[in-house]
């Protein structure tokens, strides 16, 4: 799977998926995912309130057109897109 995620096609998909996000929303999503989708832990990691985390997540859902806060598949797309983008950035 890692080989597939390193392709130019995957990189293009990840960039297109994440393009609508502002940097702060992208940071929030990454922290939230790193905190195993725990808003309180993500808030502590970023030094912001849990309500701000929730607001950023709702904004991200809206601009991405994905369902992130329920058991939908949207979170999987974001996890993979962030992984691809972070792998290519390092």
PyMOL Python script that loads the backbone (N, CA, C, O; Angstrom):
from pymol import cmd

cmd.read_pdbstr("""\
ATOM      1  N   UNK A   1       0.811  -1.185   0.000  1.00  0.00           N
ATOM      2  CA  UNK A   1       0.000   0.000   0.000  1.00  0.00           C
ATOM      3  C   UNK A   1       0.862   1.260   0.000  1.00  0.00           C
ATOM      4  O   UNK A   1       0.529   2.246  -0.658  1.00  0.00           O
ATOM      5  N   UNK A   2       1.976   1.225   0.744  1.00  0.00           N
ATOM      6  CA  UNK A   2       2.853   2.400   0.787  1.00  0.00           C
ATOM      7  C   UNK A   2       3.356   2.780  -0.599  1.00  0.00           C
ATOM      8  O   UNK A   2       3.464   3.965  -0.916  1.00  0.00           O
ATOM      9  N   UNK A   3       3.666   1.781  -1.432  1.00  0.00           N
ATOM     10  CA  UNK A   3       4.125   2.083  -2.791  1.00  0.00           C
ATOM     11  C   UNK A   3       3.044   2.815  -3.578  1.00  0.00           C
ATOM     12  O   UNK A   3       3.345   3.740  -4.333  1.00  0.00           O
ATOM     13  N   UNK A   4       1.807   2.413  -3.410  1.00  0.00           N
ATOM     14  CA  UNK A   4       0.688   3.061  -4.095  1.00  0.00           C
ATOM     15  C   UNK A   4       0.532   4.505  -3.613  1.00  0.00           C
ATOM     16  O   UNK A   4       0.260   5.404  -4.409  1.00  0.00           O
ATOM     17  N   UNK A   5       0.703   4.720  -2.320  1.00  0.00           N
ATOM     18  CA  UNK A   5       0.532   6.055  -1.763  1.00  0.00           C
ATOM     19  C   UNK A   5       1.668   7.004  -2.133  1.00  0.00           C
ATOM     20  O   UNK A   5       1.545   8.213  -1.934  1.00  0.00           O
ATOM     21  N   UNK A   6       2.756   6.487  -2.661  1.00  0.00           N
ATOM     22  CA  UNK A   6       3.902   7.317  -3.060  1.00  0.00           C
ATOM     23  C   UNK A   6       3.854   7.731  -4.530  1.00  0.00           C
ATOM     24  O   UNK A   6       4.750   8.433  -4.997  1.00  0.00           O
ATOM     25  N   UNK A   7       2.836   7.313  -5.258  1.00  0.00           N
ATOM     26  CA  UNK A   7       2.762   7.624  -6.688  1.00  0.00           C
ATOM     27  C   UNK A   7       2.362   9.076  -6.923  1.00  0.00           C
ATOM     28  O   UNK A   7       1.800   9.731  -6.045  1.00  0.00           O
ATOM     29  N   UNK A   8       2.660   9.560  -8.111  1.00  0.00           N
ATOM     30  CA  UNK A   8       2.263  10.924  -8.487  1.00  0.00           C
ATOM     31  C   UNK A   8       0.744  11.052  -8.529  1.00  0.00           C
ATOM     32  O   UNK A   8       0.201  12.100  -8.182  1.00  0.00           O
ATOM     33  N   UNK A   9       0.066  10.007  -8.944  1.00  0.00           N
ATOM     34  CA  UNK A   9      -1.395  10.029  -8.985  1.00  0.00           C
ATOM     35  C   UNK A   9      -1.966  10.203  -7.570  1.00  0.00           C
ATOM     36  O   UNK A   9      -2.903  10.975  -7.366  1.00  0.00           O
ATOM     37  N   UNK A  10      -1.402   9.488  -6.608  1.00  0.00           N
ATOM     38  CA  UNK A  10      -1.846   9.619  -5.214  1.00  0.00           C
ATOM     39  C   UNK A  10      -1.543  11.019  -4.697  1.00  0.00           C
ATOM     40  O   UNK A  10      -2.358  11.608  -3.987  1.00  0.00           O
ATOM     41  N   UNK A  11      -0.381  11.555  -5.046  1.00  0.00           N
ATOM     42  CA  UNK A  11      -0.015  12.899  -4.609  1.00  0.00           C
ATOM     43  C   UNK A  11      -0.973  13.936  -5.184  1.00  0.00           C
ATOM     44  O   UNK A  11      -1.367  14.875  -4.491  1.00  0.00           O
ATOM     45  N   UNK A  12      -1.342  13.769  -6.430  1.00  0.00           N
ATOM     46  CA  UNK A  12      -2.292  14.692  -7.060  1.00  0.00           C
ATOM     47  C   UNK A  12      -3.658  14.603  -6.388  1.00  0.00           C
ATOM     48  O   UNK A  12      -4.306  15.624  -6.157  1.00  0.00           O
ATOM     49  N   UNK A  13      -4.096  13.380  -6.075  1.00  0.00           N
ATOM     50  CA  UNK A  13      -5.380  13.195  -5.393  1.00  0.00           C
ATOM     51  C   UNK A  13      -5.342  13.851  -4.010  1.00  0.00           C
ATOM     52  O   UNK A  13      -6.283  14.547  -3.630  1.00  0.00           O
ATOM     53  N   UNK A  14      -4.265  13.633  -3.261  1.00  0.00           N
ATOM     54  CA  UNK A  14      -4.148  14.201  -1.915  1.00  0.00           C
ATOM     55  C   UNK A  14      -4.148  15.726  -1.977  1.00  0.00           C
ATOM     56  O   UNK A  14      -4.814  16.381  -1.176  1.00  0.00           O
ATOM     57  N   UNK A  15      -3.416  16.283  -2.907  1.00  0.00           N
ATOM     58  CA  UNK A  15      -3.364  17.739  -3.046  1.00  0.00           C
ATOM     59  C   UNK A  15      -4.743  18.301  -3.384  1.00  0.00           C
ATOM     60  O   UNK A  15      -5.160  19.318  -2.830  1.00  0.00           O
ATOM     61  N   UNK A  16      -5.438  17.638  -4.287  1.00  0.00           N
ATOM     62  CA  UNK A  16      -6.779  18.095  -4.658  1.00  0.00           C
ATOM     63  C   UNK A  16      -7.752  17.961  -3.492  1.00  0.00           C
ATOM     64  O   UNK A  16      -8.606  18.825  -3.290  1.00  0.00           O
ATOM     65  N   UNK A  17      -7.625  16.888  -2.730  1.00  0.00           N
ATOM     66  CA  UNK A  17      -8.505  16.666  -1.587  1.00  0.00           C
ATOM     67  C   UNK A  17      -8.296  17.731  -0.524  1.00  0.00           C
ATOM     68  O   UNK A  17      -9.266  18.234   0.043  1.00  0.00           O
ATOM     69  N   UNK A  18      -7.057  18.079  -0.245  1.00  0.00           N
ATOM     70  CA  UNK A  18      -6.737  19.014   0.835  1.00  0.00           C
ATOM     71  C   UNK A  18      -6.731  20.481   0.414  1.00  0.00           C
ATOM     72  O   UNK A  18      -6.718  21.366   1.270  1.00  0.00           O
ATOM     73  N   UNK A  19      -6.740  20.750  -0.881  1.00  0.00           N
ATOM     74  CA  UNK A  19      -6.615  22.118  -1.398  1.00  0.00           C
ATOM     75  C   UNK A  19      -7.617  23.104  -0.783  1.00  0.00           C
ATOM     76  O   UNK A  19      -7.232  24.236  -0.488  1.00  0.00           O
ATOM     77  N   UNK A  20      -8.880  22.725  -0.578  1.00  0.00           N
ATOM     78  CA  UNK A  20      -9.836  23.706  -0.035  1.00  0.00           C
ATOM     79  C   UNK A  20      -9.581  24.114   1.416  1.00  0.00           C
ATOM     80  O   UNK A  20     -10.177  25.079   1.895  1.00  0.00           O
ATOM     81  N   UNK A  21      -8.717  23.402   2.113  1.00  0.00           N
ATOM     82  CA  UNK A  21      -8.501  23.668   3.535  1.00  0.00           C
ATOM     83  C   UNK A  21      -7.548  24.831   3.763  1.00  0.00           C
ATOM     84  O   UNK A  21      -6.529  24.953   3.083  1.00  0.00           O
ATOM     85  N   UNK A  22      -7.885  25.683   4.722  1.00  0.00           N
ATOM     86  CA  UNK A  22      -6.928  26.670   5.199  1.00  0.00           C
ATOM     87  C   UNK A  22      -5.897  25.934   6.055  1.00  0.00           C
ATOM     88  O   UNK A  22      -6.174  24.852   6.573  1.00  0.00           O
ATOM     89  N   UNK A  23      -4.731  26.513   6.198  1.00  0.00           N
ATOM     90  CA  UNK A  23      -3.653  25.868   6.952  1.00  0.00           C
ATOM     91  C   UNK A  23      -4.082  25.537   8.380  1.00  0.00           C
ATOM     92  O   UNK A  23      -3.746  24.468   8.890  1.00  0.00           O
ATOM     93  N   UNK A  24      -4.812  26.427   9.026  1.00  0.00           N
ATOM     94  CA  UNK A  24      -5.224  26.168  10.415  1.00  0.00           C
ATOM     95  C   UNK A  24      -6.176  24.984  10.503  1.00  0.00           C
ATOM     96  O   UNK A  24      -6.133  24.226  11.472  1.00  0.00           O
ATOM     97  N   UNK A  25      -7.031  24.817   9.506  1.00  0.00           N
ATOM     98  CA  UNK A  25      -7.949  23.678   9.517  1.00  0.00           C
ATOM     99  C   UNK A  25      -7.188  22.379   9.248  1.00  0.00           C
ATOM    100  O   UNK A  25      -7.514  21.332   9.807  1.00  0.00           O
ATOM    101  N   UNK A  26      -6.197  22.456   8.406  1.00  0.00           N
ATOM    102  CA  UNK A  26      -5.365  21.283   8.135  1.00  0.00           C
ATOM    103  C   UNK A  26      -4.591  20.873   9.394  1.00  0.00           C
ATOM    104  O   UNK A  26      -4.506  19.687   9.713  1.00  0.00           O
ATOM    105  N   UNK A  27      -4.030  21.850  10.104  1.00  0.00           N
ATOM    106  CA  UNK A  27      -3.328  21.567  11.368  1.00  0.00           C
ATOM    107  C   UNK A  27      -4.282  20.949  12.381  1.00  0.00           C
ATOM    108  O   UNK A  27      -3.930  20.001  13.084  1.00  0.00           O
ATOM    109  N   UNK A  28      -5.488  21.494  12.449  1.00  0.00           N
ATOM    110  CA  UNK A  28      -6.481  20.957  13.381  1.00  0.00           C
ATOM    111  C   UNK A  28      -6.824  19.523  13.030  1.00  0.00           C
ATOM    112  O   UNK A  28      -6.874  18.667  13.913  1.00  0.00           O
ATOM    113  N   UNK A  29      -7.062  19.244  11.758  1.00  0.00           N
ATOM    114  CA  UNK A  29      -7.372  17.873  11.343  1.00  0.00           C
ATOM    115  C   UNK A  29      -6.240  16.922  11.694  1.00  0.00           C
ATOM    116  O   UNK A  29      -6.481  15.818  12.181  1.00  0.00           O
ATOM    117  N   UNK A  30      -5.000  17.349  11.446  1.00  0.00           N
ATOM    118  CA  UNK A  30      -3.861  16.481  11.743  1.00  0.00           C
ATOM    119  C   UNK A  30      -3.770  16.221  13.244  1.00  0.00           C
ATOM    120  O   UNK A  30      -3.553  15.084  13.663  1.00  0.00           O
ATOM    121  N   UNK A  31      -3.931  17.257  14.048  1.00  0.00           N
ATOM    122  CA  UNK A  31      -3.869  17.087  15.502  1.00  0.00           C
ATOM    123  C   UNK A  31      -5.007  16.210  15.998  1.00  0.00           C
ATOM    124  O   UNK A  31      -4.806  15.376  16.881  1.00  0.00           O
ATOM    125  N   UNK A  32      -6.187  16.386  15.447  1.00  0.00           N
ATOM    126  CA  UNK A  32      -7.362  15.603  15.828  1.00  0.00           C
ATOM    127  C   UNK A  32      -7.167  14.132  15.481  1.00  0.00           C
ATOM    128  O   UNK A  32      -7.513  13.252  16.269  1.00  0.00           O
ATOM    129  N   UNK A  33      -6.619  13.871  14.319  1.00  0.00           N
ATOM    130  CA  UNK A  33      -6.330  12.489  13.909  1.00  0.00           C
ATOM    131  C   UNK A  33      -5.227  11.913  14.789  1.00  0.00           C
ATOM    132  O   UNK A  33      -5.332  10.776  15.248  1.00  0.00           O
ATOM    133  N   UNK A  34      -4.171  12.688  15.028  1.00  0.00           N
ATOM    134  CA  UNK A  34      -3.079  12.230  15.895  1.00  0.00           C
ATOM    135  C   UNK A  34      -3.572  11.934  17.308  1.00  0.00           C
ATOM    136  O   UNK A  34      -3.008  11.086  18.000  1.00  0.00           O
ATOM    137  N   UNK A  35      -4.638  12.640  17.742  1.00  0.00           N
ATOM    138  CA  UNK A  35      -5.221  12.441  19.070  1.00  0.00           C
ATOM    139  C   UNK A  35      -6.327  11.384  19.045  1.00  0.00           C
ATOM    140  O   UNK A  35      -7.158  11.314  19.951  1.00  0.00           O
ATOM    141  N   UNK A  36      -6.323  10.567  17.994  1.00  0.00           N
ATOM    142  CA  UNK A  36      -7.325   9.500  17.858  1.00  0.00           C
ATOM    143  C   UNK A  36      -8.748  10.067  17.883  1.00  0.00           C
ATOM    144  O   UNK A  36      -9.647   9.503  18.508  1.00  0.00           O
ATOM    145  N   UNK A  37      -8.928  11.179  17.197  1.00  0.00           N
ATOM    146  CA  UNK A  37     -10.190  11.916  17.058  1.00  0.00           C
ATOM    147  C   UNK A  37     -10.771  12.381  18.392  1.00  0.00           C
ATOM    148  O   UNK A  37     -11.987  12.489  18.545  1.00  0.00           O
ATOM    149  N   UNK A  38      -9.902  12.651  19.343  1.00  0.00           N
ATOM    150  CA  UNK A  38     -10.325  13.188  20.637  1.00  0.00           C
ATOM    151  C   UNK A  38     -10.114  14.703  20.609  1.00  0.00           C
ATOM    152  O   UNK A  38      -8.979  15.179  20.613  1.00  0.00           O
ATOM    153  N   UNK A  39     -11.210  15.447  20.581  1.00  0.00           N
ATOM    154  CA  UNK A  39     -11.138  16.903  20.453  1.00  0.00           C
ATOM    155  C   UNK A  39     -10.413  17.548  21.622  1.00  0.00           C
ATOM    156  O   UNK A  39      -9.677  18.518  21.436  1.00  0.00           O
ATOM    157  N   UNK A  40     -10.609  17.026  22.817  1.00  0.00           N
ATOM    158  CA  UNK A  40      -9.954  17.614  23.995  1.00  0.00           C
ATOM    159  C   UNK A  40      -8.432  17.446  23.917  1.00  0.00           C
ATOM    160  O   UNK A  40      -7.688  18.383  24.206  1.00  0.00           O
ATOM    161  N   UNK A  41      -7.978  16.269  23.531  1.00  0.00           N
ATOM    162  CA  UNK A  41      -6.529  16.044  23.400  1.00  0.00           C
ATOM    163  C   UNK A  41      -5.942  16.892  22.272  1.00  0.00           C
ATOM    164  O   UNK A  41      -4.852  17.449  22.405  1.00  0.00           O
ATOM    165  N   UNK A  42      -6.670  16.984  21.169  1.00  0.00           N
ATOM    166  CA  UNK A  42      -6.206  17.810  20.052  1.00  0.00           C
ATOM    167  C   UNK A  42      -6.118  19.268  20.482  1.00  0.00           C
ATOM    168  O   UNK A  42      -5.166  19.968  20.135  1.00  0.00           O
ATOM    169  N   UNK A  43      -7.111  19.720  21.237  1.00  0.00           N
ATOM    170  CA  UNK A  43      -7.114  21.109  21.710  1.00  0.00           C
ATOM    171  C   UNK A  43      -5.897  21.390  22.584  1.00  0.00           C
ATOM    172  O   UNK A  43      -5.246  22.423  22.434  1.00  0.00           O
ATOM    173  N   UNK A  44      -5.595  20.475  23.490  1.00  0.00           N
ATOM    174  CA  UNK A  44      -4.414  20.646  24.357  1.00  0.00           C
ATOM    175  C   UNK A  44      -3.134  20.686  23.529  1.00  0.00           C
ATOM    176  O   UNK A  44      -2.245  21.500  23.781  1.00  0.00           O
ATOM    177  N   UNK A  45      -3.051  19.800  22.543  1.00  0.00           N
ATOM    178  CA  UNK A  45      -1.845  19.744  21.706  1.00  0.00           C
ATOM    179  C   UNK A  45      -1.636  21.045  20.927  1.00  0.00           C
ATOM    180  O   UNK A  45      -0.502  21.468  20.704  1.00  0.00           O
ATOM    181  N   UNK A  46      -2.737  21.672  20.518  1.00  0.00           N
ATOM    182  CA  UNK A  46      -2.637  22.898  19.726  1.00  0.00           C
ATOM    183  C   UNK A  46      -2.714  24.165  20.571  1.00  0.00           C
ATOM    184  O   UNK A  46      -2.456  25.263  20.078  1.00  0.00           O
ATOM    185  N   UNK A  47      -3.069  24.011  21.842  1.00  0.00           N
ATOM    186  CA  UNK A  47      -3.190  25.178  22.708  1.00  0.00           C
ATOM    187  C   UNK A  47      -4.405  26.038  22.385  1.00  0.00           C
ATOM    188  O   UNK A  47      -4.375  27.258  22.545  1.00  0.00           O
ATOM    189  N   UNK A  48      -5.472  25.390  21.929  1.00  0.00           N
ATOM    190  CA  UNK A  48      -6.721  26.090  21.635  1.00  0.00           C
ATOM    191  C   UNK A  48      -7.862  25.366  22.340  1.00  0.00           C
ATOM    192  O   UNK A  48      -7.656  24.300  22.918  1.00  0.00           O
ATOM    193  N   UNK A  49      -9.044  25.930  22.297  1.00  0.00           N
ATOM    194  CA  UNK A  49     -10.175  25.318  22.998  1.00  0.00           C
ATOM    195  C   UNK A  49     -10.774  24.156  22.210  1.00  0.00           C
ATOM    196  O   UNK A  49     -10.609  24.053  20.995  1.00  0.00           O
ATOM    197  N   UNK A  50     -11.469  23.291  22.932  1.00  0.00           N
ATOM    198  CA  UNK A  50     -12.154  22.169  22.299  1.00  0.00           C
ATOM    199  C   UNK A  50     -13.235  22.690  21.352  1.00  0.00           C
ATOM    200  O   UNK A  50     -13.484  22.093  20.305  1.00  0.00           O
ATOM    201  N   UNK A  51     -13.879  23.809  21.720  1.00  0.00           N
ATOM    202  CA  UNK A  51     -14.894  24.385  20.837  1.00  0.00           C
ATOM    203  C   UNK A  51     -14.291  24.864  19.520  1.00  0.00           C
ATOM    204  O   UNK A  51     -14.920  24.757  18.467  1.00  0.00           O
ATOM    205  N   UNK A  52     -13.075  25.392  19.583  1.00  0.00           N
ATOM    206  CA  UNK A  52     -12.391  25.810  18.355  1.00  0.00           C
ATOM    207  C   UNK A  52     -12.081  24.596  17.495  1.00  0.00           C
ATOM    208  O   UNK A  52     -12.215  24.652  16.272  1.00  0.00           O
ATOM    209  N   UNK A  53     -11.669  23.504  18.116  1.00  0.00           N
ATOM    210  CA  UNK A  53     -11.438  22.258  17.371  1.00  0.00           C
ATOM    211  C   UNK A  53     -12.711  21.869  16.643  1.00  0.00           C
ATOM    212  O   UNK A  53     -12.683  21.595  15.443  1.00  0.00           O
ATOM    213  N   UNK A  54     -13.827  21.841  17.356  1.00  0.00           N
ATOM    214  CA  UNK A  54     -15.118  21.464  16.759  1.00  0.00           C
ATOM    215  C   UNK A  54     -15.494  22.404  15.605  1.00  0.00           C
ATOM    216  O   UNK A  54     -15.963  21.958  14.557  1.00  0.00           O
ATOM    217  N   UNK A  55     -15.285  23.700  15.810  1.00  0.00           N
ATOM    218  CA  UNK A  55     -15.590  24.662  14.749  1.00  0.00           C
ATOM    219  C   UNK A  55     -14.732  24.408  13.518  1.00  0.00           C
ATOM    220  O   UNK A  55     -15.232  24.431  12.394  1.00  0.00           O
ATOM    221  N   UNK A  56     -13.450  24.167  13.726  1.00  0.00           N
ATOM    222  CA  UNK A  56     -12.549  23.873  12.599  1.00  0.00           C
ATOM    223  C   UNK A  56     -12.968  22.594  11.890  1.00  0.00           C
ATOM    224  O   UNK A  56     -12.922  22.517  10.662  1.00  0.00           O
ATOM    225  N   UNK A  57     -13.377  21.594  12.657  1.00  0.00           N
ATOM    226  CA  UNK A  57     -13.790  20.331  12.038  1.00  0.00           C
ATOM    227  C   UNK A  57     -15.061  20.514  11.211  1.00  0.00           C
ATOM    228  O   UNK A  57     -15.176  19.968  10.114  1.00  0.00           O
ATOM    229  N   UNK A  58     -16.007  21.276  11.736  1.00  0.00           N
ATOM    230  CA  UNK A  58     -17.236  21.527  10.966  1.00  0.00           C
ATOM    231  C   UNK A  58     -16.929  22.328   9.703  1.00  0.00           C
ATOM    232  O   UNK A  58     -17.515  22.076   8.650  1.00  0.00           O
ATOM    233  N   UNK A  59     -16.025  23.281   9.804  1.00  0.00           N
ATOM    234  CA  UNK A  59     -15.629  24.051   8.623  1.00  0.00           C
ATOM    235  C   UNK A  59     -14.952  23.139   7.604  1.00  0.00           C
ATOM    236  O   UNK A  59     -15.228  23.222   6.407  1.00  0.00           O
ATOM    237  N   UNK A  60     -14.071  22.274   8.082  1.00  0.00           N
ATOM    238  CA  UNK A  60     -13.389  21.333   7.185  1.00  0.00           C
ATOM    239  C   UNK A  60     -14.409  20.431   6.494  1.00  0.00           C
ATOM    240  O   UNK A  60     -14.308  20.186   5.292  1.00  0.00           O
ATOM    241  N   UNK A  61     -15.381  19.940   7.242  1.00  0.00           N
ATOM    242  CA  UNK A  61     -16.433  19.112   6.633  1.00  0.00           C
ATOM    243  C   UNK A  61     -17.128  19.869   5.513  1.00  0.00           C
ATOM    244  O   UNK A  61     -17.375  19.323   4.438  1.00  0.00           O
ATOM    245  N   UNK A  62     -17.435  21.115   5.773  1.00  0.00           N
ATOM    246  CA  UNK A  62     -18.166  21.920   4.803  1.00  0.00           C
ATOM    247  C   UNK A  62     -17.350  22.161   3.528  1.00  0.00           C
ATOM    248  O   UNK A  62     -17.849  21.953   2.422  1.00  0.00           O
ATOM    249  N   UNK A  63     -16.105  22.597   3.684  1.00  0.00           N
ATOM    250  CA  UNK A  63     -15.310  22.924   2.493  1.00  0.00           C
ATOM    251  C   UNK A  63     -14.849  21.683   1.739  1.00  0.00           C
ATOM    252  O   UNK A  63     -14.654  21.731   0.525  1.00  0.00           O
ATOM    253  N   UNK A  64     -14.674  20.565   2.453  1.00  0.00           N
ATOM    254  CA  UNK A  64     -14.263  19.327   1.793  1.00  0.00           C
ATOM    255  C   UNK A  64     -15.445  18.537   1.233  1.00  0.00           C
ATOM    256  O   UNK A  64     -15.284  17.697   0.348  1.00  0.00           O
ATOM    257  N   UNK A  65     -16.626  18.818   1.760  1.00  0.00           N
ATOM    258  CA  UNK A  65     -17.800  18.049   1.347  1.00  0.00           C
ATOM    259  C   UNK A  65     -17.742  16.620   1.844  1.00  0.00           C
ATOM    260  O   UNK A  65     -18.264  15.707   1.203  1.00  0.00           O
ATOM    261  N   UNK A  66     -17.095  16.427   3.005  1.00  0.00           N
ATOM    262  CA  UNK A  66     -16.934  15.091   3.584  1.00  0.00           C
ATOM    263  C   UNK A  66     -17.524  15.061   4.985  1.00  0.00           C
ATOM    264  O   UNK A  66     -17.549  16.075   5.683  1.00  0.00           O
ATOM    265  N   UNK A  67     -17.994  13.897   5.386  1.00  0.00           N
ATOM    266  CA  UNK A  67     -18.500  13.696   6.734  1.00  0.00           C
ATOM    267  C   UNK A  67     -17.339  13.194   7.592  1.00  0.00           C
ATOM    268  O   UNK A  67     -16.850  12.081   7.401  1.00  0.00           O
ATOM    269  N   UNK A  68     -16.909  14.021   8.532  1.00  0.00           N
ATOM    270  CA  UNK A  68     -15.763  13.674   9.372  1.00  0.00           C
ATOM    271  C   UNK A  68     -16.143  13.279  10.787  1.00  0.00           C
ATOM    272  O   UNK A  68     -15.412  12.533  11.437  1.00  0.00           O
ATOM    273  N   UNK A  69     -17.264  13.764  11.269  1.00  0.00           N
ATOM    274  CA  UNK A  69     -17.601  13.608  12.679  1.00  0.00           C
ATOM    275  C   UNK A  69     -18.508  12.421  12.984  1.00  0.00           C
ATOM    276  O   UNK A  69     -18.796  12.151  14.150  1.00  0.00           O
ATOM    277  N   UNK A  70     -18.953  11.721  11.976  1.00  0.00           N
ATOM    278  CA  UNK A  70     -19.725  10.502  12.206  1.00  0.00           C
ATOM    279  C   UNK A  70     -18.965   9.343  11.578  1.00  0.00           C
ATOM    280  O   UNK A  70     -17.843   9.516  11.103  1.00  0.00           O
ATOM    281  N   UNK A  71     -19.556   8.203  11.576  1.00  0.00           N
ATOM    282  CA  UNK A  71     -18.862   6.992  11.125  1.00  0.00           C
ATOM    283  C   UNK A  71     -18.782   6.876   9.599  1.00  0.00           C
ATOM    284  O   UNK A  71     -18.678   5.767   9.074  1.00  0.00           O
ATOM    285  N   UNK A  72     -18.829   7.985   8.891  1.00  0.00           N
ATOM    286  CA  UNK A  72     -18.730   7.957   7.441  1.00  0.00           C
ATOM    287  C   UNK A  72     -17.316   7.680   6.968  1.00  0.00           C
ATOM    288  O   UNK A  72     -16.393   7.540   7.770  1.00  0.00           O
ATOM    289  N   UNK A  73     -17.161   7.604   5.667  1.00  0.00           N
ATOM    290  CA  UNK A  73     -15.850   7.299   5.095  1.00  0.00           C
ATOM    291  C   UNK A  73     -14.996   8.546   4.881  1.00  0.00           C
ATOM    292  O   UNK A  73     -13.829   8.431   4.510  1.00  0.00           O
ATOM    293  N   UNK A  74     -15.553   9.725   5.107  1.00  0.00           N
ATOM    294  CA  UNK A  74     -14.804  10.957   4.870  1.00  0.00           C
ATOM    295  C   UNK A  74     -13.512  11.026   5.640  1.00  0.00           C
ATOM    296  O   UNK A  74     -12.506  11.504   5.116  1.00  0.00           O
ATOM    297  N   UNK A  75     -13.516  10.566   6.857  1.00  0.00           N
ATOM    298  CA  UNK A  75     -12.306  10.616   7.675  1.00  0.00           C
ATOM    299  C   UNK A  75     -11.192   9.776   7.072  1.00  0.00           C
ATOM    300  O   UNK A  75     -10.017  10.126   7.186  1.00  0.00           O
ATOM    301  N   UNK A  76     -11.553   8.667   6.429  1.00  0.00           N
ATOM    302  CA  UNK A  76     -10.527   7.818   5.807  1.00  0.00           C
ATOM    303  C   UNK A  76      -9.835   8.563   4.666  1.00  0.00           C
ATOM    304  O   UNK A  76      -8.617   8.477   4.510  1.00  0.00           O
ATOM    305  N   UNK A  77     -10.613   9.290   3.874  1.00  0.00           N
ATOM    306  CA  UNK A  77     -10.018  10.072   2.793  1.00  0.00           C
ATOM    307  C   UNK A  77      -9.035  11.096   3.343  1.00  0.00           C
ATOM    308  O   UNK A  77      -7.939  11.263   2.807  1.00  0.00           O
ATOM    309  N   UNK A  78      -9.426  11.776   4.407  1.00  0.00           N
ATOM    310  CA  UNK A  78      -8.571  12.803   4.988  1.00  0.00           C
ATOM    311  C   UNK A  78      -7.312  12.186   5.598  1.00  0.00           C
ATOM    312  O   UNK A  78      -6.216  12.723   5.434  1.00  0.00           O
ATOM    313  N   UNK A  79      -7.460  11.075   6.292  1.00  0.00           N
ATOM    314  CA  UNK A  79      -6.294  10.399   6.878  1.00  0.00           C
ATOM    315  C   UNK A  79      -5.294  10.043   5.780  1.00  0.00           C
ATOM    316  O   UNK A  79      -4.101  10.313   5.916  1.00  0.00           O
ATOM    317  N   UNK A  80      -5.769   9.446   4.708  1.00  0.00           N
ATOM    318  CA  UNK A  80      -4.858   9.050   3.620  1.00  0.00           C
ATOM    319  C   UNK A  80      -4.267  10.271   2.920  1.00  0.00           C
ATOM    320  O   UNK A  80      -3.079  10.282   2.599  1.00  0.00           O
ATOM    321  N   UNK A  81      -5.081  11.294   2.681  1.00  0.00           N
ATOM    322  CA  UNK A  81      -4.572  12.490   2.008  1.00  0.00           C
ATOM    323  C   UNK A  81      -3.501  13.178   2.852  1.00  0.00           C
ATOM    324  O   UNK A  81      -2.469  13.589   2.323  1.00  0.00           O
ATOM    325  N   UNK A  82      -3.737  13.307   4.153  1.00  0.00           N
ATOM    326  CA  UNK A  82      -2.726  13.912   5.023  1.00  0.00           C
ATOM    327  C   UNK A  82      -1.463  13.062   5.088  1.00  0.00           C
ATOM    328  O   UNK A  82      -0.354  13.596   5.084  1.00  0.00           O
ATOM    329  N   UNK A  83      -1.623  11.750   5.147  1.00  0.00           N
ATOM    330  CA  UNK A  83      -0.457  10.864   5.169  1.00  0.00           C
ATOM    331  C   UNK A  83       0.381  11.042   3.905  1.00  0.00           C
ATOM    332  O   UNK A  83       1.605  11.153   3.973  1.00  0.00           O
ATOM    333  N   UNK A  84      -0.280  11.068   2.769  1.00  0.00           N
ATOM    334  CA  UNK A  84       0.433  11.241   1.501  1.00  0.00           C
ATOM    335  C   UNK A  84       1.137  12.589   1.478  1.00  0.00           C
ATOM    336  O   UNK A  84       2.319  12.668   1.140  1.00  0.00           O
ATOM    337  N   UNK A  85       0.421  13.648   1.834  1.00  0.00           N
ATOM    338  CA  UNK A  85       1.001  15.000   1.817  1.00  0.00           C
ATOM    339  C   UNK A  85       2.168  15.109   2.789  1.00  0.00           C
ATOM    340  O   UNK A  85       3.197  15.696   2.453  1.00  0.00           O
ATOM    341  N   UNK A  86       2.023  14.553   3.983  1.00  0.00           N
ATOM    342  CA  UNK A  86       3.101  14.633   4.976  1.00  0.00           C
ATOM    343  C   UNK A  86       4.298  13.800   4.565  1.00  0.00           C
ATOM    344  O   UNK A  86       5.434  14.194   4.830  1.00  0.00           O
ATOM    345  N   UNK A  87       4.081  12.670   3.930  1.00  0.00           N
ATOM    346  CA  UNK A  87       5.180  11.823   3.472  1.00  0.00           C
ATOM    347  C   UNK A  87       5.972  12.536   2.380  1.00  0.00           C
ATOM    348  O   UNK A  87       7.201  12.484   2.354  1.00  0.00           O
ATOM    349  N   UNK A  88       5.260  13.193   1.492  1.00  0.00           N
ATOM    350  CA  UNK A  88       5.936  13.897   0.399  1.00  0.00           C
ATOM    351  C   UNK A  88       6.655  15.155   0.882  1.00  0.00           C
ATOM    352  O   UNK A  88       7.652  15.569   0.290  1.00  0.00           O
ATOM    353  N   UNK A  89       6.152  15.758   1.952  1.00  0.00           N
ATOM    354  CA  UNK A  89       6.769  16.980   2.483  1.00  0.00           C
ATOM    355  C   UNK A  89       8.061  16.696   3.244  1.00  0.00           C
ATOM    356  O   UNK A  89       8.917  17.570   3.379  1.00  0.00           O
ATOM    357  N   UNK A  90       8.196  15.459   3.741  1.00  0.00           N
ATOM    358  CA  UNK A  90       9.391  15.152   4.545  1.00  0.00           C
ATOM    359  C   UNK A  90      10.508  14.571   3.723  1.00  0.00           C
ATOM    360  O   UNK A  90      11.573  14.263   4.259  1.00  0.00           O
TER     361      UNK A  90
END
""", "prot")
cmd.dss("prot")
cmd.show_as("cartoon", "prot")
cmd.util.cbc("prot")
cmd.orient("prot")
